[in-house]
Amino acid sequence: MQFIDPFPVKCEFCQHLAYYPLTPLKAEKAACTACKKVLRQTPRDLRRSSRKHGIEIWPTALIFEVMLQFDIDYDLVSDDELNEETTLSTFIELMQRADPSISARDLLNFDMLDTARSTCDEEQLLTLKLEELSLLSHPKEPLPDNNSLADPNVKGIEKSELQTMYKQRRKARQTQDKLTPRPSAEESTVEVKAPNANKYSNFWQKQSEENHADIDKPLTDEEIQNTVNNLGYTLPILYIQLMKIQNGGYPQNTLIQLDEEKPSNYSISEFIRLDSIAAESEYMRNEWGYPDIGLYICNCPSAGHHLVALDYTECGPTGEPTVVHVDQENDFKITILATTFEQFISELQYDED
């Protein structure tokens, strides 16, 4: 599970906000920069959140990893037969039915079962459901001793210091751009296929005539090319296609629901114009202190206190970004909404409220 690093922590003792390196923080080796007490509540919340996320995705991950490892056609197995309630014995039978050359021993020795296999014998293992195996595969970590001391070499960072660091990184990047200019539109081209008119023709809300001219005027290929060349990031193809239909504005579907222990709803209000996302992203970083993780593409109904971004932290500027929600009111907490932009769009729902 991805967390911002350094991670913002509000001290449970004195409520002072500072940013701490993630690894020692999770190991309870960080002390509050103000009151000097060891931070324990946030690290335990982080570990609990990571474990919960791991438990939720493990059954699906096992299914896909086995199919990938043994080159099994997913269409040969029915979703009705294969789910969290499926026992390991039934799972093995289904895999062997799809590919008779696979042995039960190969599947029992699959590395994702190593932790669960160490806790019980094979006879018991075969009777367990995938959700039960997931729990065994994510044992609770023993808590550090409440009397353990922080590492004096772990230093927290004040918010003002972090903002200065982000500004220095941007200046360094701008200096590098001057030394090594990005390719011009003539030197590098972005091929934008025509969007699927049938699939996305109703993606955008219809605008009134007075708001029509600037918002939903389609961008030309040249305008798109010039904007993309100056961003420094590779944009998802579907994002460019939607901007080609309409340059930002209000989508029909604005709600995304995460399947958590307590289901959480996240809403967007509008997509920022393609030719404005660079300036808007820089403004929100400079003036509001938003983290420098990529490009902020959607406003939320919160007057700037929540934004949706394309997060390039893990993939780099030329990779496939995740789509994240950033909560300014909660110490810029980052929540992953979708692993790809295409998944994000497919999971947007109509908000009946």
N, C-alpha and C positions, 0 to 999 in steps of 0.2 A: 504494500500500500504506500502511495507516494505522499510524503509530507514536505512542506517547504523547509529549507535548510539555509540559514539558521532559523530555528522555530520560535515564534513569538510565545512568551509565557508571562502570564500575570501571576505573580507570586501569591501562593495561598495564604501567606502570613501577613504581608504588608501591602499586597495588591500592586506592587511596582511592576511595570511592563518593561521587559527587555527581551533580546533575541539571543538564543543559545545554540551552539553547534549540536546537531541532532543526535549523533551517536553517543557522546557522553551524557547528554541530557536523558536519553532513554535508559541509560545505565545508572541513573541517579547519582551522577558525579558532578552535577552543576549546582552552584549555590547562587542565590539571588544577589544581584549586584548591589542592592540597597541594604537589606537586612542581614545578608550573609548566611541565611539558613538554607539547608539543602532542599532543593526542589524535589518533591516526591509525588504530588498528586497528578501533575501533568504527565510525567513519564509513565505513570501507571495507567492513565487514561489512554495514552498513545499505544502502549502495549496491548491493552484491552481492545482497542479499536482495530489494531492490526490483526489480532487473533480472531476477532469476530468476522472481519473481512475474509481472512483466510479460510475459516470454517465454511462461510457461505459459498465461496467460489470453488472449493476443493472438489466436490463431486463432479461438477461440470468440467473442471480442468482435467480430472482423471479420465473421464470419457474421451475427451478430445485428444489428450496426450497418448492414450492407448491406440486410438484410431490412427493417429499420425504415425506413431512408432511402427505399427504393423500394417500400415497402408490399407486401412479398412474403409470402404465406401460408406459414408454416413447414411445414405439413403437406404441401405440394406437393414438398418435397425430403426424400429418405430419409436417415436417419442413416448408412446403409451407404455411401451415395455421397459424403457430405460429412464429412470429418474432417481431422485434421492432415496425413495423407498425400496429401490431394487437391492436385493442382497448380493453380496460378492459372488456367491455361487451362481445366481441367475445371470449376473453380469458376464461371468466367464462363459456360460452356455451361449449367451447372445453373441459374444465375440467369436466363439468357435463356429456358431451357425453361419456367421457372415464370412468367416475364413477358417475352414476345417483344418488348415495346416498349423494353426496356432495351438500350442499345448497349454494345458492348465498350469503347468509348472512355469512357463514363460510369464504368464499373467500374475501368478502368485509372487514371482520374484521381481515384479515391476517396482522400480525404485520409489515411486510415490507411496507404496505400501510399507516401506521399510520401518517407519516409526510404529505403525499399527501392528506390524508383524512381530515387533519386539515385545509387545504387551500381552499377547495371547497365542495359543497354539493354532495350527492351521484349521483344525475342525471348528473351533470357535470363530475364527476369522471368516470362514465361508458362510456362516449364518448371519453375519452382521450386515446391516444396511449401509449404503454408501454414506448416508448422513452420520451414522454411528462411527464409521471408519474415519470420517472427517474430523470428528471430535477427538478420536484417539491420535490422529495425525497432528493435532495442535494442542498438546498438553499445556496446562497453565505453567507459566514460568515462575519459579520461586522468587518471592519478593526479596529484594536486598534488605539487610538488617537496617532497622530504623535508626540505629546508632552509627551507621556507616558515614564516613566523611566524604566531602566533595573533593574532587581533584583541584588543587590550587592553580593548576595550569589551564583550567577551563574558564574562559572569560566570557561573560555576557556582553552583549552589544546594545547600547542605548538606541532608541528609534532614530534620533538625530544623526548618530554615527552611521547607522545603516543607510539612511537616505543619502548621506555624503558618499558612502561606498558605491551606491547605485549610480549617482551622478558621475563619479570618477570612471566607472565602467563605461557609461555612455560616451563620455568625452574620449576615452581611449578607443572606443569603437569608431567614433566619428573621425578621429585622427587617422586610424587605420584605413578608413574609407577614402580619405584624401590621398594617402600614400598608394593605395591599391583601389582605384575607382571601380565601382560596379559597372558591368557591361552595359552599354547603351542599348536602346531598342533595336538599333541596326545590327549590333553584334550578337544579341541574344534574344530569342523569341520564345514566347509561351504559347503553345498551341492550345486553344480553348475550343473544345468541341461544342457544338450547339446543344443546349440543354434539352432534356427530355420534356417536350412541351406538354404531353399528356399527364406525366407524373407530377410535374411541378407547376402547372399552369394556375393552380389555385393556392399556391404556397403563400402568396402575398395578399394582404387585404387590399380591397379597392379603395383608392384615395379620392377624396373630393376634388373638384376642379381647382380650387384655390391652392391646394397642397400638392397638386399633381405634377407640376412642371419640373421641380428639382428632384423630387424623391424617386419617382418611378420611371424617369427617363432612362432607357437602356444605355449602358456604356458601350462605346465602340471598342473594337479590338485594340486599336491604337491607344485609347485611354487606359484600358486594362493593362496593356503591355507597359506603358510608362509608369503606372502606379506600382505594379509588381516589381519592376526593375529597381525601384528606389526603396523597397521595404527592407531588404536584407533577409527576408524569410520566404520560404516556398509555401504558397497557400494551397490548401486542399482544392482539388479540381471542382468538386461539387460546390464549394463556397464561391468560386469564381463564376460557375455557371449560374448560380442564383443571383449573383450581382449583375450578371449579364441580362437577366430577365428584368431586374429592377435594382437600382443602386441604393440598397438599404431601405429601411422603412419598417412597416408593421406586418409581421407574419400572421396568418390565420391561427396557427397553433402556437401557444406561448408557455405551456406548462410541461415540465418534465418531473417525473416521479421516480425517486430512488427507492429500491426495494430494500429497506433497512429494517432493523428490529422495530423501530418506530418510523414508519414511512415518512419521508420528507419530500415536500413539494418545493420546486424552484421555478420561478417565473421570470421570463424576459419580457421587455416591453417593445423593444425595437432593435433592429440591426443598424449599426453605425455605417455610414456610407463608406464604400471601399476606398474612395479617394480621401477619406478623413481619418481612417483608423490609425495611421502613423502619428498624426498630430494629436489625436485624442488619447492614444496610448501614452505618449510622452507627457501630455498635460496631467493625466491621472497619476503618473509616476512622480512627476515633479511637485505637483501641488497637493496631492492627496496622500502620497506615500505608498501607492500600490506597488507590489513587487515587480521587478523587471524579469518577467517570465516569458514574454512573447508579445502578442497583439490582443488588445481588448476590442472585441467585435460586437458585443451586445450590451445595451443598457437594460437595467432591471427597474421595476416600479418602486424605486427607493431613493430617487434623486441623487444618484452617485454613490450611495453607500454599499451597493452590491454591483458587480459587473461579471460578465462572462467573457472568458479569454481563450485564445488558442495558446496552449502551454507547450513551449518547445524545450523545457528544461531537460528532459531525458533524451529527446530525439535529436536535438541540435537544430539549427536554422533551416536545414534542407530536408528534415525528416517529416514524419507524419505526426502532427501535434495531437495531444489530448485536448478535450474541451473541459474547462474547469469553471467553477463558480468561486469568486473571491469575495469574502465578506469583510468589508472594512470595519464594521461595527464589532466584529469578533476577532480583533487582532489580525486581520487579513487572512482568516482561515481559508484554506484552499480545499475545495471538494471536487473530486472528479465526477463530471456528469456523463461523460462518454469517452471511450478510448479513441474514437475517430470522429471527425466532423460528420461523416455520413451516418454513423450511429446516432449522433446527437439529433440530427434532423429527423431521422426515422422515429425517434422516441418522443418527439414533441407532441403534445396532446392539446386538444381544444379545452380552454379554461371556461367552464360554464358559469363561473362566478363573475 
